[in-house]
Amino acid sequence: MNMLYYIILFAIGIKFGGFFGALFMLWAGSLLKRSFGPYLGIEVKNPAHKRQTVFLHTTFSVMGHMAKADGHVSKAEIDIASELMNRMRLNDVTKKMAIESFDYGKSADFPLEETVKEFRRVSMFRRDLVKMFLELQIQVAFADLDLSDAERNILHRVGAILGVTNQDMDNLLNRMEAEIRSHKQGGRATHADAVKNAYQQLGVTPEDNEKTIKRAYRKLMNEHHPDKLVSKGLPEEMMILAKEKAQDIQAAYDIIKESRKNA
């Protein structure tokens, strides 16, 4: 029905307005389809919705696979996955899907490569979406504050499928480790530890100049802008996670600025 619909529009446009008339009819028909497609019996595809569904399924199924990497799923790993679901305020239907995806990922025959390739296909290599996805996986991997060889290997395998180099994955692991450590330490962290974590979170060093640090900060903030991520396929339920991530980046940058000002 979809193809026939556009063929008819194209033919009408050609007949009454030539090539540009055909283009106009296709444009007008596209608007009509989005507004009245369901009433006309025309399938209305929603690629953004599909990306969001695949993102959720892949996130929690790979999470389950990651949790089972060392042979058993720890309470800490289950708690991390449950905490994410709660923070996302999933409704009953979506939460059930997330739990089923997590359990599916724990199965011995879980098709890791096929699952991640489908995510790669629908995300179309959007780097910010890929990074957000990997950051969520790393949170589970570091649930016990220790990254096993099996977990590291899975992260690198997933990263390779998504076009992430080993070096970029290691850099991301370093930044995430600092962020997770900062959350765990909370107000108990010494000033020196807080500053060290902040530099590592932004992927910079105390030897870098202010211009380099600001550029790294702006790049990370742009990659984690909640509205941009949702428009590119991040499920709206995960917007709160993107906002929290942006707040962490901002906090790290503020700590660095304050420490350099008082140095």
Secondary structure, DSSP 8 states (H G I E B T S, - for coil): -HHHHHHHHHHHHHHHHHHHHHHHHHHHHHHHHHHHHHHHT-----HHHHHHHHHHHHHHHHHHHHHTTTSS--HHHHHHHHHHHHHTT--HHHHHHHHHHHHHHHSTT--HHHHHHHHHHHHTT-HHHHHHHHHHHHHHHTTTS---HHHHHHHHHHHHHTT--HHHHHHHHHHHHHHHHHHHHGGGS-HHHHHHHHHHHHT--TTS-HHHHHHHHHHHHHHT-HHHHHHTT--GGGHHHHHHHHHHHHHHHHHHHHHHH--
